[in-house]
């Protein structure tokens, strides 16, 4: 029973990604992403706690595996050449046998745009005013 | 227990550009795969105005 990669070329592995060569039992991956894109490069800390957004508290489906336990013997998993540019958060590259895989992803995208110039003149920006972002749900 | 004999999985060349969030590239046998993705980008997530934090700080 063996797993083998001849040649691997990966540019970027993002946070909590895994490259696994060989057998495993369970893979349970979770990524909560709150992405803010602003027209200007301004960043603040702790802007949006996950508790404000129901999408992040939605529980994943429980494990359910109805197939009988199987032993592959002898098993050969071979990849000659693997080329990849990027693995995003909590992704998995797995060469080998496994029993159960659960991949969960929760993503919210927010874009914050600058007001057009004529709007700025008519309604001057007040420092400290809060953007009325409503919790999504 | 089921025993499967002489199992072989082989890829000569695999090229992938990007593997997205919580995605899986798997080579081999697997019993069960569950994928659960939620992607939310509604209209109210596009906000226009002064660049301030999204929620009160402090």
N, CA and C atoms of all chains as a GROMACS GRO file, in nm:
protein
  585
    1UNK      N    1   0.085  -0.118   0.000
    1UNK     CA    2   0.000   0.000   0.000
    1UNK      C    3   0.089   0.124   0.000
    2UNK      N    4   0.091   0.197  -0.109
    2UNK     CA    5   0.174   0.316  -0.107
    2UNK      C    6   0.110   0.429  -0.185
    3UNK      N    7   0.149   0.551  -0.153
    3UNK     CA    8   0.106   0.671  -0.223
    3UNK      C    9   0.231   0.746  -0.264
    4UNK      N   10   0.229   0.800  -0.384
    4UNK     CA   11   0.354   0.857  -0.436
    4UNK      C   12   0.324   0.974  -0.529
    5UNK      N   13   0.401   1.081  -0.515
    5UNK     CA   14   0.397   1.192  -0.609
    5UNK      C   15   0.538   1.206  -0.665
    6UNK      N   16   0.547   1.204  -0.796
    6UNK     CA   17   0.679   1.215  -0.857
    6UNK      C   18   0.736   1.355  -0.847
    7UNK      N   19   0.656   1.452  -0.884
    7UNK     CA   20   0.704   1.590  -0.888
    7UNK      C   21   0.590   1.683  -0.849
    8UNK      N   22   0.613   1.768  -0.750
    8UNK     CA   23   0.510   1.861  -0.705
    8UNK      C   24   0.561   2.003  -0.724
    9UNK      N   25   0.477   2.087  -0.782
    9UNK     CA   26   0.512   2.228  -0.796
    9UNK      C   27   0.393   2.311  -0.750
   10UNK      N   28   0.408   2.376  -0.637
   10UNK     CA   29   0.300   2.459  -0.581
   10UNK      C   30   0.360   2.594  -0.543
   11UNK      N   31   0.297   2.700  -0.588
   11UNK     CA   32   0.350   2.834  -0.559
   11UNK      C   33   0.311   2.877  -0.418
   12UNK      N   34   0.183   2.863  -0.384
   12UNK     CA   35   0.136   2.921  -0.259
   12UNK      C   36   0.039   2.827  -0.189
   13UNK      N   37   0.065   2.804  -0.061
   13UNK     CA   38  -0.029   2.732   0.024
   13UNK      C   39  -0.084   2.832   0.124
   14UNK      N   40  -0.214   2.856   0.123
   14UNK     CA   41  -0.271   2.955   0.212
   14UNK      C   42  -0.295   2.895   0.350
   15UNK      N   43  -0.357   2.976   0.435
   15UNK     CA   44  -0.370   2.938   0.576
   15UNK      C   45  -0.448   2.808   0.594
   16UNK      N   46  -0.396   2.725   0.679
   16UNK     CA   47  -0.459   2.598   0.719
   16UNK      C   48  -0.481   2.502   0.603
   17UNK      N   49  -0.404   2.515   0.498
   17UNK     CA   50  -0.412   2.417   0.391
   17UNK      C   51  -0.321   2.299   0.424
   18UNK      N   52  -0.353   2.187   0.364
   18UNK     CA   53  -0.280   2.065   0.398
   18UNK      C   54  -0.241   1.992   0.271
   19UNK      N   55  -0.117   1.946   0.266
   19UNK     CA   56  -0.074   1.853   0.162
   19UNK      C   57  -0.047   1.721   0.231
   20UNK      N   58  -0.125   1.622   0.200
   20UNK     CA   59  -0.112   1.493   0.268
   20UNK      C   60  -0.082   1.386   0.165
   21UNK      N   61   0.028   1.316   0.183
   21UNK     CA   62   0.061   1.201   0.100
   21UNK      C   63   0.059   1.079   0.191
   22UNK      N   64  -0.036   0.993   0.166
   22UNK     CA   65  -0.052   0.876   0.252
   22UNK      C   66  -0.197   0.867   0.298
   23UNK      N   67  -0.228   0.757   0.361
   23UNK     CA   68  -0.367   0.735   0.402
   23UNK      C   69  -0.403   0.818   0.525
   24UNK      N   70  -0.531   0.843   0.537
   24UNK     CA   71  -0.582   0.912   0.656
   24UNK      C   72  -0.718   0.854   0.689
   25UNK      N   73  -0.771   0.895   0.799
   25UNK     CA   74  -0.900   0.843   0.841
   25UNK      C   75  -1.011   0.945   0.817
   26UNK      N   76  -1.000   1.061   0.879
   26UNK     CA   77  -1.101   1.166   0.863
   26UNK      C   78  -1.034   1.297   0.824
   27UNK      N   79  -1.099   1.371   0.739
   27UNK     CA   80  -1.056   1.506   0.705
   27UNK      C   81  -1.174   1.598   0.733
   28UNK      N   82  -1.155   1.693   0.820
   28UNK     CA   83  -1.263   1.784   0.856
   28UNK      C   84  -1.208   1.926   0.845
   29UNK      N   85  -1.253   1.998   0.744
   29UNK     CA   86  -1.196   2.129   0.714
   29UNK      C   87  -1.304   2.236   0.726
   30UNK      N   88  -1.268   2.348   0.787
   30UNK     CA   89  -1.364   2.458   0.806
   30UNK      C   90  -1.294   2.590   0.777
   31UNK      N   91  -1.358   2.674   0.694
   31UNK     CA   92  -1.304   2.807   0.664
   31UNK      C   93  -1.414   2.910   0.680
   32UNK      N   94  -1.396   3.004   0.772
   32UNK     CA   95  -1.485   3.119   0.786
   32UNK      C   96  -1.412   3.241   0.733
   33UNK      N   97  -1.467   3.302   0.631
   33UNK     CA   98  -1.398   3.413   0.564
   33UNK      C   99  -1.488   3.535   0.562
   34UNK      N  100  -1.439   3.645   0.613
   34UNK     CA  101  -1.508   3.774   0.600
   34UNK      C  102  -1.412   3.865   0.522
   35UNK      N  103  -1.443   3.891   0.400
   35UNK     CA  104  -1.351   3.964   0.312
   35UNK      C  105  -1.404   4.105   0.289
   36UNK      N  106  -1.324   4.204   0.319
   36UNK     CA  107  -1.360   4.344   0.297
   36UNK      C  108  -1.265   4.402   0.193
   37UNK      N  109  -1.325   4.455   0.089
   37UNK     CA  110  -1.245   4.519  -0.014
   37UNK      C  111  -1.281   4.666  -0.019
   38UNK      N  112  -1.183   4.754   0.001
   38UNK     CA  113  -1.208   4.898   0.000
   38UNK      C  114  -1.138   4.960  -0.120
   39UNK      N  115  -1.198   5.071  -0.160
   39UNK     CA  116  -1.138   5.141  -0.273
   39UNK      C  117  -1.007   5.207  -0.232
   40UNK      N  118  -0.996   5.240  -0.104
   40UNK     CA  119  -0.870   5.292  -0.052
   40UNK      C  120  -0.810   5.188   0.044
   41UNK      N  121  -0.679   5.198   0.058
   41UNK     CA  122  -0.612   5.101   0.145
   41UNK      C  123  -0.624   5.145   0.291
   42UNK      N  124  -0.735   5.112   0.352
   42UNK     CA  125  -0.757   5.142   0.493
   42UNK      C  126  -0.806   5.016   0.560
   43UNK      N  127  -0.743   4.981   0.672
   43UNK     CA  128  -0.779   4.860   0.741
   43UNK      C  129  -0.796   4.888   0.890
   44UNK      N  130  -0.893   4.824   0.949
   44UNK     CA  131  -0.918   4.837   1.092
   44UNK      C  132  -0.916   4.697   1.152
   45UNK      N  133  -0.902   4.693   1.281
   45UNK     CA  134  -0.899   4.563   1.347
   45UNK      C  135  -1.037   4.525   1.399
   46UNK      N  136  -1.066   4.397   1.394
   46UNK     CA  137  -1.188   4.341   1.455
   46UNK      C  138  -1.313   4.416   1.411
   47UNK      N  139  -1.329   4.431   1.285
   47UNK     CA  140  -1.442   4.508   1.234
   47UNK      C  141  -1.573   4.432   1.241
   48UNK      N  142  -1.567   4.307   1.216
   48UNK     CA  143  -1.692   4.232   1.203
   48UNK      C  144  -1.680   4.099   1.274
   49UNK      N  145  -1.726   4.091   1.397
   49UNK     CA  146  -1.725   3.960   1.464
   49UNK      C  147  -1.820   3.863   1.395
   50UNK      N  148  -1.779   3.739   1.392
   50UNK     CA  149  -1.860   3.638   1.322
   50UNK      C  150  -2.000   3.626   1.383
   51UNK      N  151  -2.014   3.660   1.512
   51UNK     CA  152  -2.143   3.643   1.577
   51UNK      C  153  -2.251   3.733   1.518
   52UNK      N  154  -2.211   3.838   1.446
   52UNK     CA  155  -2.310   3.928   1.385
   52UNK      C  156  -2.376   3.866   1.262
   53UNK      N  157  -2.318   3.762   1.209
   53UNK     CA  158  -2.365   3.710   1.081
   53UNK      C  159  -2.408   3.565   1.097
   54UNK      N  160  -2.536   3.538   1.075
   54UNK     CA  161  -2.586   3.402   1.095
   54UNK      C  162  -2.521   3.298   1.005
   55UNK      N  163  -2.469   3.343   0.894
   55UNK     CA  164  -2.410   3.245   0.801
   55UNK      C  165  -2.294   3.169   0.866
   56UNK      N  166  -2.225   3.235   0.959
   56UNK     CA  167  -2.111   3.171   1.021
   56UNK      C  168  -2.151   3.074   1.134
   57UNK      N  169  -2.271   3.092   1.185
   57UNK     CA  170  -2.314   3.004   1.293
   57UNK      C  171  -2.399   2.887   1.242
   58UNK      N  172  -2.418   2.882   1.112
   58UNK     CA  173  -2.494   2.770   1.056
   58UNK      C  174  -2.410   2.643   1.068
   59UNK      N  175  -2.459   2.546   1.140
   59UNK     CA  176  -2.375   2.427   1.163
   59UNK      C  177  -2.365   2.342   1.037
   60UNK      N  178  -2.251   2.281   1.016
   60UNK     CA  179  -2.240   2.190   0.903
   60UNK      C  180  -2.317   2.062   0.928
   61UNK      N  181  -2.344   1.993   0.822
   61UNK     CA  182  -2.414   1.866   0.835
   61UNK      C  183  -2.327   1.768   0.918
   62UNK      N  184  -2.391   1.687   0.999
   62UNK     CA  185  -2.312   1.591   1.077
   62UNK      C  186  -2.252   1.484   0.988
   63UNK      N  187  -2.150   1.419   1.043
   63UNK     CA  188  -2.089   1.310   0.968
   63UNK      C  189  -2.190   1.200   0.942
   64UNK      N  190  -2.191   1.155   0.820
   64UNK     CA  191  -2.274   1.036   0.793
   64UNK      C  192  -2.200   0.954   0.688
   65UNK      N  193  -2.170   0.834   0.725
   65UNK     CA  194  -2.096   0.745   0.637
   65UNK      C  195  -2.166   0.610   0.638
   66UNK      N  196  -2.238   0.580   0.530
   66UNK     CA  197  -2.317   0.458   0.527
   66UNK      C  198  -2.241   0.344   0.460
   67UNK      N  199  -2.127   0.374   0.401
   67UNK     CA  200  -2.056   0.268   0.330
   67UNK      C  201  -1.984   0.177   0.430
   68UNK      N  202  -1.968   0.050   0.394
   68UNK     CA  203  -1.898  -0.041   0.486
   68UNK      C  204  -1.749  -0.009   0.488
   69UNK      N  205  -1.683  -0.038   0.598
   69UNK     CA  206  -1.538  -0.016   0.603
   69UNK      C  207  -1.467  -0.103   0.501
   70UNK      N  208  -1.376  -0.040   0.428
   70UNK     CA  209  -1.310  -0.109   0.318
   70UNK      C  210  -1.159  -0.097   0.333
   71UNK      N  211  -1.092  -0.206   0.309
   71UNK     CA  212  -0.946  -0.204   0.310
   71UNK      C  213  -0.898  -0.235   0.168
   72UNK      N  214  -0.828  -0.143   0.109
   72UNK     CA  215  -0.774  -0.163  -0.025
   72UNK      C  216  -0.633  -0.220  -0.010
   73UNK      N  217  -0.615  -0.342  -0.058
   73UNK     CA  218  -0.484  -0.405  -0.037
   73UNK      C  219  -0.446  -0.488  -0.156
   74UNK      N  220  -0.330  -0.472  -0.213
   74UNK     CA  221  -0.243  -0.357  -0.195
   74UNK      C  222  -0.293  -0.242  -0.280
   75UNK      N  223  -0.282  -0.125  -0.235
   75UNK     CA  224  -0.334  -0.008  -0.305
   75UNK      C  225  -0.219   0.080  -0.350
   76UNK      N  226  -0.228   0.129  -0.472
   76UNK     CA  227  -0.123   0.217  -0.524
   76UNK      C  228  -0.187   0.345  -0.575
   77UNK      N  229  -0.149   0.456  -0.520
   77UNK     CA  230  -0.194   0.587  -0.566
   77UNK      C  231  -0.072   0.662  -0.615
   78UNK      N  232  -0.070   0.691  -0.742
   78UNK     CA  233   0.049   0.751  -0.801
   78UNK      C  234   0.013   0.875  -0.880
   79UNK      N  235   0.081   0.983  -0.854
   79UNK     CA  236   0.069   1.105  -0.934
   79UNK      C  237   0.207   1.134  -0.991
   80UNK      N  238   0.215   1.144  -1.122
   80UNK     CA  239   0.345   1.169  -1.184
   80UNK      C  240   0.392   1.311  -1.158
   81UNK      N  241   0.320   1.407  -1.212
   81UNK     CA  242   0.357   1.549  -1.196
   81UNK      C  243   0.232   1.625  -1.154
   82UNK      N  244   0.246   1.705  -1.051
   82UNK     CA  245   0.134   1.789  -1.006
   82UNK      C  246   0.181   1.932  -1.000
   83UNK      N  247   0.112   2.018  -1.074
   83UNK     CA  248   0.149   2.159  -1.076
   83UNK      C  249   0.028   2.242  -1.032
   84UNK      N  250   0.053   2.337  -0.946
   84UNK     CA  251  -0.057   2.420  -0.894
   84UNK      C  252  -0.002   2.557  -0.856
   85UNK      N  253  -0.084   2.657  -0.874
   85UNK     CA  254  -0.042   2.793  -0.837
   85UNK      C  255  -0.076   2.822  -0.692
   86UNK      N  256  -0.202   2.801  -0.654
   86UNK     CA  257  -0.238   2.842  -0.519
   86UNK      C  258  -0.344   2.755  -0.457
   87UNK      N  259  -0.328   2.734  -0.327
   87UNK     CA  260  -0.431   2.668  -0.248
   87UNK      C  261  -0.489   2.771  -0.154
   88UNK      N  262  -0.620   2.788  -0.158
   88UNK     CA  263  -0.685   2.884  -0.070
   88UNK      C  264  -0.699   2.825   0.071
   89UNK      N  265  -0.758   2.904   0.157
   89UNK     CA  266  -0.765   2.866   0.299
   89UNK      C  267  -0.835   2.732   0.318
   90UNK      N  268  -0.778   2.652   0.406
   90UNK     CA  269  -0.837   2.525   0.449
   90UNK      C  270  -0.863   2.429   0.334
   91UNK      N  271  -0.778   2.434   0.233
   91UNK     CA  272  -0.788   2.337   0.124
   91UNK      C  273  -0.697   2.218   0.152
   92UNK      N  274  -0.724   2.111   0.082
   92UNK     CA  275  -0.649   1.989   0.107
   92UNK      C  276  -0.607   1.927  -0.025
   93UNK      N  277  -0.481   1.893  -0.037
   93UNK     CA  278  -0.433   1.807  -0.145
   93UNK      C  279  -0.397   1.674  -0.080
   94UNK      N  280  -0.467   1.571  -0.118
   94UNK     CA  281  -0.452   1.443  -0.050
   94UNK      C  282  -0.424   1.335  -0.153
   95UNK      N  283  -0.316   1.264  -0.136
   95UNK     CA  284  -0.285   1.148  -0.219
   95UNK      C  285  -0.280   1.029  -0.127
   96UNK      N  286  -0.382   0.946  -0.137
   96UNK     CA  287  -0.392   0.832  -0.048
   96UNK      C  288  -0.537   0.800  -0.023
   97UNK      N  289  -0.560   0.700   0.056
   97UNK     CA  290  -0.698   0.659   0.086
   97UNK      C  291  -0.744   0.723   0.216
   98UNK      N  292  -0.872   0.748   0.220
   98UNK     CA  293  -0.930   0.804   0.342
   98UNK      C  294  -1.071   0.751   0.358
   99UNK      N  295  -1.127   0.776   0.471
   99UNK     CA  296  -1.262   0.724   0.497
   99UNK      C  297  -1.366   0.832   0.473
  100UNK      N  298  -1.350   0.945   0.538
  100UNK     CA  299  -1.455   1.044   0.532
  100UNK      C  300  -1.396   1.183   0.520
  101UNK      N  301  -1.457   1.263   0.434
  101UNK     CA  302  -1.408   1.399   0.412
  101UNK      C  303  -1.525   1.496   0.428
  102UNK      N  304  -1.504   1.601   0.505
  102UNK     CA  305  -1.605   1.706   0.515
  102UNK      C  306  -1.534   1.840   0.499
  103UNK      N  307  -1.574   1.914   0.396
  103UNK     CA  308  -1.515   2.045   0.369
  103UNK      C  309  -1.624   2.150   0.382
  104UNK      N  310  -1.608   2.243   0.474
  104UNK     CA  311  -1.709   2.344   0.501
  104UNK      C  312  -1.649   2.482   0.475
  105UNK      N  313  -1.724   2.566   0.409
  105UNK     CA  314  -1.676   2.699   0.375
  105UNK      C  315  -1.788   2.801   0.393
  106UNK      N  316  -1.759   2.909   0.463
  106UNK     CA  317  -1.854   3.019   0.481
  106UNK      C  318  -1.783   3.149   0.441
  107UNK      N  319  -1.838   3.216   0.342
  107UNK     CA  320  -1.769   3.333   0.288
  107UNK      C  321  -1.867   3.450   0.276
  108UNK      N  322  -1.826   3.567   0.325
  108UNK     CA  323  -1.901   3.690   0.303
  108UNK      C  324  -1.806   3.790   0.239
  109UNK      N  325  -1.851   3.852   0.133
  109UNK     CA  326  -1.773   3.955   0.066
  109UNK      C  327  -1.839   4.090   0.086
  110UNK      N  328  -1.762   4.188   0.128
  110UNK     CA  329  -1.812   4.325   0.144
  110UNK      C  330  -1.722   4.417   0.063
  111UNK      N  331  -1.784   4.502  -0.015
  111UNK     CA  332  -1.707   4.601  -0.090
  111UNK      C  333  -1.747   4.741  -0.043
  112UNK      N  334  -1.648   4.822  -0.014
  112UNK     CA  335  -1.674   4.958   0.032
  112UNK      C  336  -1.613   5.054  -0.070
  113UNK      N  337  -1.702   5.133  -0.128
  113UNK     CA  338  -1.660   5.221  -0.237
  113UNK      C  339  -1.661   5.366  -0.193
  114UNK      N  340  -1.574   5.442  -0.252
  114UNK     CA  341  -1.568   5.584  -0.223
  114UNK      C  342  -1.685   5.653  -0.292
  115UNK      N  343  -1.738   5.758  -0.222
  115UNK     CA  344  -1.848   5.833  -0.284
  115UNK      C  345  -1.796   5.912  -0.402
  116UNK      N  346  -1.878   5.929  -0.506
  116UNK     CA  347  -1.839   6.016  -0.616
  116UNK      C  348  -1.817   6.160  -0.565
  117UNK      N  349  -1.739   6.237  -0.638
  117UNK     CA  350  -1.698   6.370  -0.593
  117UNK      C  351  -1.817   6.463  -0.572
  118UNK      N  352  -1.914   6.464  -0.663
  118UNK     CA  353  -2.029   6.555  -0.650
  118UNK      C  354  -2.111   6.524  -0.526
  119UNK      N  355  -2.118   6.396  -0.489
  119UNK     CA  356  -2.190   6.359  -0.368
  119UNK      C  357  -2.117   6.407  -0.243
  120UNK      N  358  -1.984   6.403  -0.250
  120UNK     CA  359  -1.905   6.448  -0.135
  120UNK      C  360  -1.930   6.596  -0.107
  121UNK      N  361  -1.938   6.677  -0.214
  121UNK     CA  362  -1.958   6.820  -0.195
  121UNK      C  363  -2.096   6.849  -0.139
  122UNK      N  364  -2.196   6.779  -0.190
  122UNK     CA  365  -2.332   6.803  -0.143
  122UNK      C  366  -2.349   6.757   0.001
  123UNK      N  367  -2.286   6.650   0.036
  123UNK     CA  368  -2.304   6.593   0.170
  123UNK      C  369  -2.166   6.562   0.228
  124UNK      N  370  -2.109   6.658   0.304
  124UNK     CA  371  -1.974   6.636   0.353
  124UNK      C  372  -1.967   6.516   0.448
  125UNK      N  373  -1.859   6.444   0.435
  125UNK     CA  374  -1.841   6.324   0.517
  125UNK      C  375  -1.818   6.361   0.662
  126UNK      N  376  -1.886   6.294   0.749
  126UNK     CA  377  -1.870   6.317   0.893
  126UNK      C  378  -1.778   6.209   0.947
  127UNK      N  379  -1.666   6.249   1.004
  127UNK     CA  380  -1.575   6.146   1.056
  127UNK      C  381  -1.641   6.067   1.168
  128UNK      N  382  -1.626   5.941   1.164
  128UNK     CA  383  -1.677   5.858   1.271
  128UNK      C  384  -1.816   5.803   1.247
  129UNK      N  385  -1.882   5.847   1.139
  129UNK     CA  386  -2.015   5.792   1.113
  129UNK      C  387  -2.002   5.645   1.075
  130UNK      N  388  -2.099   5.569   1.114
  130UNK     CA  389  -2.092   5.426   1.090
  130UNK      C  390  -2.161   5.390   0.961
  131UNK      N  391  -2.101   5.302   0.891
  131UNK     CA  392  -2.164   5.253   0.769
  131UNK      C  393  -2.274   5.157   0.810
  132UNK      N  394  -2.396   5.177   0.763
  132UNK     CA  395  -2.507   5.093   0.809
  132UNK      C  396  -2.506   4.956   0.743
  133UNK      N  397  -2.411   4.875   0.780
  133UNK     CA  398  -2.407   4.741   0.727
  133UNK      C  399  -2.496   4.652   0.811
  134UNK      N  400  -2.594   4.591   0.746
  134UNK     CA  401  -2.688   4.507   0.817
  134UNK      C  402  -2.634   4.365   0.826
  135UNK      N  403  -2.657   4.299   0.937
  135UNK     CA  404  -2.621   4.158   0.943
  135UNK      C  405  -2.694   4.080   0.835
  136UNK      N  406  -2.621   3.992   0.773
  136UNK     CA  407  -2.678   3.920   0.660
  136UNK      C  408  -2.748   3.794   0.711
  137UNK      N  409  -2.852   3.762   0.651
  137UNK     CA  410  -2.918   3.641   0.694
  137UNK      C  411  -3.040   3.616   0.613
  138UNK      N  412  -1.586  -0.611   0.709
  138UNK     CA  413  -1.474  -0.550   0.639
  138UNK      C  414  -1.464  -0.604   0.496
  139UNK      N  415  -1.459  -0.515   0.399
  139UNK     CA  416  -1.445  -0.555   0.259
  139UNK      C  417  -1.299  -0.531   0.217
  140UNK      N  418  -1.240  -0.631   0.157
  140UNK     CA  419  -1.101  -0.617   0.112
  140UNK      C  420  -1.100  -0.613  -0.041
  141UNK      N  421  -1.047  -0.506  -0.094
  141UNK     CA  422  -1.037  -0.490  -0.239
  141UNK      C  423  -0.894  -0.516  -0.279
  142UNK      N  424  -0.876  -0.604  -0.376
  142UNK     CA  425  -0.740  -0.643  -0.415
  142UNK      C  426  -0.692  -0.562  -0.534
  143UNK      N  427  -0.563  -0.539  -0.535
  143UNK     CA  428  -0.494  -0.481  -0.650
  143UNK      C  429  -0.560  -0.354  -0.701
  144UNK      N  430  -0.572  -0.261  -0.612
  144UNK     CA  431  -0.631  -0.132  -0.648
  144UNK      C  432  -0.519  -0.038  -0.691
  145UNK      N  433  -0.536   0.024  -0.805
  145UNK     CA  434  -0.433   0.119  -0.849
  145UNK      C  435  -0.499   0.243  -0.910
  146UNK      N  436  -0.463   0.359  -0.860
  146UNK     CA  437  -0.509   0.487  -0.914
  146UNK      C  438  -0.386   0.564  -0.960
  147UNK      N  439  -0.391   0.616  -1.081
  147UNK     CA  440  -0.270   0.677  -1.135
  147UNK      C  441  -0.304   0.801  -1.216
  148UNK      N  442  -0.232   0.908  -1.193
  148UNK     CA  443  -0.241   1.029  -1.276
  148UNK      C  444  -0.100   1.060  -1.322
  149UNK      N  445  -0.084   1.073  -1.452
  149UNK     CA  446   0.050   1.106  -1.503
  149UNK      C  447   0.082   1.254  -1.486
  150UNK      N  448  -0.016   1.336  -1.520
  150UNK     CA  449   0.012   1.481  -1.516
  150UNK      C  450  -0.117   1.553  -1.476
  151UNK      N  451  -0.108   1.637  -1.376
  151UNK     CA  452  -0.226   1.712  -1.331
  151UNK      C  453  -0.184   1.856  -1.308
  152UNK      N  454  -0.251   1.948  -1.374
  152UNK     CA  455  -0.220   2.089  -1.356
  152UNK      C  456  -0.348   2.162  -1.317
  153UNK      N  457  -0.345   2.227  -1.203
  153UNK     CA  458  -0.459   2.301  -1.150
  153UNK      C  459  -0.412   2.442  -1.124
  154UNK      N  460  -0.493   2.540  -1.162
  154UNK     CA  461  -0.452   2.679  -1.138
  154UNK      C  462  -0.473   2.718  -0.992
  155UNK      N  463  -0.597   2.713  -0.948
  155UNK     CA  464  -0.630   2.757  -0.812
  155UNK      C  465  -0.724   2.657  -0.748
  156UNK      N  466  -0.699   2.625  -0.624
  156UNK     CA  467  -0.792   2.545  -0.544
  156UNK      C  468  -0.856   2.639  -0.444
  157UNK      N  469  -0.986   2.654  -0.452
  157UNK     CA  470  -1.055   2.755  -0.374
  157UNK      C  471  -1.073   2.712  -0.229
  158UNK      N  472  -1.138   2.800  -0.153
  158UNK     CA  473  -1.152   2.779  -0.009
  158UNK      C  474  -1.222   2.648   0.024
  159UNK      N  475  -1.165   2.574   0.113
  159UNK     CA  476  -1.219   2.446   0.159
  159UNK      C  477  -1.250   2.352   0.043
  160UNK      N  478  -1.165   2.351  -0.055
  160UNK     CA  479  -1.180   2.257  -0.166
  160UNK      C  480  -1.084   2.141  -0.146
  161UNK      N  481  -1.104   2.040  -0.226
  161UNK     CA  482  -1.030   1.918  -0.205
  161UNK      C  483  -0.976   1.867  -0.338
  162UNK      N  484  -0.849   1.838  -0.344
  162UNK     CA  485  -0.790   1.762  -0.455
  162UNK      C  486  -0.751   1.629  -0.396
  163UNK      N  487  -0.820   1.526  -0.438
  163UNK     CA  488  -0.800   1.396  -0.373
  163UNK      C  489  -0.764   1.290  -0.476
  164UNK      N  490  -0.663   1.214  -0.447
  164UNK     CA  491  -0.619   1.106  -0.534
  164UNK      C  492  -0.616   0.979  -0.452
  165UNK      N  493  -0.713   0.893  -0.475
  165UNK     CA  494  -0.719   0.771  -0.397
  165UNK      C  495  -0.862   0.735  -0.365
  166UNK      N  496  -0.880   0.642  -0.277
  166UNK     CA  497  -1.015   0.597  -0.241
  166UNK      C  498  -1.066   0.675  -0.123
  167UNK      N  499  -1.197   0.691  -0.120
  167UNK     CA  500  -1.259   0.762  -0.010
  167UNK      C  501  -1.396   0.702   0.015
  168UNK      N  502  -1.435   0.700   0.139
  168UNK     CA  503  -1.566   0.646   0.170
  168UNK      C  504  -1.678   0.744   0.144
  169UNK      N  505  -1.662   0.866   0.188
  169UNK     CA  506  -1.770   0.964   0.179
  169UNK      C  507  -1.712   1.104   0.176
  170UNK      N  508  -1.765   1.188   0.089
  170UNK     CA  509  -1.722   1.328   0.082
  170UNK      C  510  -1.843   1.417   0.103
  171UNK      N  511  -1.833   1.509   0.195
  171UNK     CA  512  -1.938   1.608   0.216
  171UNK      C  513  -1.881   1.747   0.189
  172UNK      N  514  -1.945   1.819   0.099
  172UNK     CA  515  -1.904   1.955   0.069
  172UNK      C  516  -2.016   2.050   0.110
  173UNK      N  517  -1.983   2.154   0.182
  173UNK     CA  518  -2.084   2.247   0.232
  173UNK      C  519  -2.027   2.388   0.222
  174UNK      N  520  -2.071   2.461   0.120
  174UNK     CA  521  -2.020   2.596   0.100
  174UNK      C  522  -2.135   2.696   0.100
  175UNK      N  523  -2.114   2.809   0.164
  175UNK     CA  524  -2.212   2.918   0.162
  175UNK      C  525  -2.137   3.046   0.127
  176UNK      N  526  -2.179   3.110   0.022
  176UNK     CA  527  -2.111   3.229  -0.026
  176UNK      C  528  -2.214   3.342  -0.030
  177UNK      N  529  -2.192   3.447   0.047
  177UNK     CA  530  -2.292   3.552   0.060
  177UNK      C  531  -2.232   3.686   0.018
  178UNK      N  532  -2.289   3.747  -0.083
  178UNK     CA  533  -2.246   3.879  -0.126
  178UNK      C  534  -2.368   3.956  -0.178
  179UNK      N  535  -2.464   3.986  -0.090
  179UNK     CA  536  -2.588   4.051  -0.135
  179UNK      C  537  -2.565   4.199  -0.166
  180UNK      N  538  -2.669   4.263  -0.211
  180UNK     CA  539  -2.657   4.403  -0.253
  180UNK      C  540  -2.615   4.493  -0.137
  181UNK      N  541  -2.665   4.467  -0.018
  181UNK     CA  542  -2.632   4.555   0.094
  181UNK      C  543  -2.488   4.540   0.141
  182UNK      N  544  -2.417   4.446   0.084
  182UNK     CA  545  -2.276   4.434   0.120
  182UNK      C  546  -2.188   4.530   0.039
  183UNK      N  547  -2.248   4.598  -0.057
  183UNK     CA  548  -2.175   4.702  -0.129
  183UNK      C  549  -2.214   4.835  -0.065
  184UNK      N  550  -2.122   4.897   0.005
  184UNK     CA  551  -2.151   5.022   0.076
  184UNK      C  552  -2.067   5.132   0.016
  185UNK      N  553  -2.124   5.251   0.020
  185UNK     CA  554  -2.060   5.366  -0.044
  185UNK      C  555  -2.052   5.478   0.059
  186UNK      N  556  -1.938   5.536   0.076
  186UNK     CA  557  -1.928   5.647   0.170
  186UNK      C  558  -1.792   5.658   0.232
  187UNK      N  559  -1.791   5.722   0.350
  187UNK     CA  560  -1.666   5.744   0.421
  187UNK      C  561  -1.606   5.611   0.464
  188UNK      N  562  -1.475   5.604   0.458
  188UNK     CA  563  -1.408   5.480   0.495
  188UNK      C  564  -1.391   5.474   0.646
  189UNK      N  565  -1.483   5.410   0.708
  189UNK     CA  566  -1.483   5.396   0.854
  189UNK      C  567  -1.504   5.248   0.886
  190UNK      N  568  -1.476   5.209   1.007
  190UNK     CA  569  -1.501   5.068   1.042
  190UNK      C  570  -1.646   5.030   1.023
  191UNK      N  571  -1.670   4.905   0.998
  191UNK     CA  572  -1.806   4.859   0.971
  191UNK      C  573  -1.892   4.855   1.096
  192UNK      N  574  -1.831   4.834   1.211
  192UNK     CA  575  -1.907   4.832   1.336
  192UNK      C  576  -1.838   4.925   1.434
  193UNK      N  577  -1.906   4.968   1.541
  193UNK     CA  578  -1.842   5.055   1.639
  193UNK      C  579  -1.719   4.989   1.701
  194UNK      N  580  -1.615   5.065   1.718
  194UNK     CA  581  -1.492   5.013   1.778
  194UNK      C  582  -1.493   5.040   1.928
  195UNK      N  583  -1.422   4.963   2.000
  195UNK     CA  584  -1.405   4.990   2.141
  195UNK      C  585  -1.443   4.877   2.229
   0.00000   0.00000   0.00000
